Amino acid sequence: MQSFLSPDNHFAIWAILVGASAFGIVGERKKWFGNISGVLVTIFVTAILATANVLPSATDSEISVGVYHFVFDYIIPISIPLLLFNVNLKRIVKESGRLMLVFLLGSFGVVLGAVAAFYLVPIGEEAFKLAGVFIGTYTGGSVNFMAVAAVLDFLHSPLFAATMVVDNVFTNFYIMFLFLVPGFTFLLKYYPAYEENATENTATPASEVVSEDVGFLEKMAISLFISGLVCAIGFWLSKVIQSSFGIKINLDLLVITTLITLVANIFPNALRRFEQVAFDMGMFLMFVFLAVIGASCDLVEMFSVAPEVLVFCTIILLVHFFVILIGGKLLNVSLKEIVVASVANIGGASVSAPMAATLGMKKAVTPAVLIGILGYVIGTFLGVSVGLWLQQ
């Protein structure tokens, strides 16, 4: 069905995305929504507009929405360096191991859920393919989805289109749910609180105090220049690495994250004066990205697909969630860390970083990207191997 705003009505679509982001940011700061996250409100607003056919759906494969492509191709990459001007490598090395353990538990939950769905849902002889592609995408991402689908000969299956819709739409509702989880008071009492600076003295020594001789406009301009330069070098270097070593997975975010981490740790004093302005800009851009995620949540489209595929997916997500929740409790990690690890599984690196940032976990942004990249590496292997095992 044709949306009220045509896909080429770029400025109107952009205005709605920015307006929904501003509504979420201002509303959260002024407590308009109570304890509900402004991120969730932003996603919910654009989801309603997409379902009501005001906005074109971000999951409609028959149309191309230039603004959505712009957000995915440019907004996400440039926002990552902005969020990482004050990244501390020592803390990342010390703490990412725990987040990675939770991520691996989540991957196990995905596999367990797929095996359970394989035996519980009467899909037919292609059930093993469905299990394989869902394991691939919920461990890594869309790249893994397509790779597993190609290996298991699922691309021309009658279920392929329905599976794509569920992957792109229903998954976003799960991510919306994850934004709510850290606010569940009945769960909070069972998990330790996330302490951003528990082991780190963030006070700046007198010898390192930087003179505030740079105005806001200059800070914004320099921050965007640094971020853009890191992205430019990162994209070029990523292509060089891929062609040199025959790597097929997308390394862009990993290389960009690595570069800004090196810069921030080699020149910490130089970037410190720009940190707050850069982080605020990065957060705003992440809100715009999450508004596009909301535009992927077309309720009508989701419930019109094959119901058995929807049930199959639901079982996987439920098992994954309970496994990572129980495993996180046993590892004594915070609910916020569990949520970030879960979204790294289900949504990948491009969503795990904004999740960490919007939950106020500045020091977890880089580990969130790194575990998401790990998913790219192992997703195809897991999906193919478990799918072939189920076939037998």
Helices and strands as residue ranges (DSSP letters): H 10-29, H 38-51, H 66-70, I 71-75, H 76-83, H 89-120, H 127-139, H 142-151, H 160-180, G 181-183, H 185-188, G 206-208, H 216-245, H 252-266, H 268-272, H 275-295, H 299-303, H 307-331, H 335-347, H 349-358, G 362-364, H 365-391
